[in-house]
């Protein structure tokens, strides 16, 4: 994805539920998030807040 496509995708995203996933040792884990935001085009980054007490946080931290 190039920066223009990323910007277009972020601009088209309506407020709602987002699914955050992480592949850990070939097993996909995920959670729902009610908010996320783009942070940067170069590099392409998004921000999502994950509670420290969730399994997804532990999996993301491991990665």
Residue pairs with C-beta under 8 A, 6 or more apart in sequence:
1 9
1 44
3 41
3 42
3 44
6 38
6 41
6 44
7 38
7 41
10 38
10 46
15 35
16 34
17 32
17 33
17 34
18 32
18 33
18 34
18 35
18 36
18 48
19 30
19 31
19 32
19 33
20 30
20 31
20 32
20 33
20 36
20 48
20 50
20 56
21 28
21 29
21 30
22 28
22 29
22 30
22 56
22 59
22 60
22 63
23 29
24 59
24 62
24 63
29 55
29 56
29 59
30 56
31 50
31 54
31 56
33 48
33 49
33 50
35 48
35 49
36 46
36 47
36 48
37 46
37 47
38 44
38 45
38 46
38 47
39 45
39 46
39 47
50 56
50 57
50 60
51 57
